[in-house]
């Protein structure tokens, strides 16, 4: 997963696929958020959309969020990390 930093993970080719990896995750998250916002029936719970890129560098974003959460962690029902 360090391919987006210029490190080739596959010695067969030199394609750096990290841009697609991170862009695909961001695009999927935005699509889900738009679909929920446009849905005729709204979710019964509030939904917080938060994404981090490059978590393979030490889960920096996830660690920051759990150390300084926007809402109390006890109020989180589900967390999906797609990175």
Secondary structure by P-SEA (a helix, b strand, c coil): ccccccccccccccccaaaaaaaaaaaaaaaaaaaaaaccccccbbbbbbbbccccccaaaaaaaaacccccccccccccccc
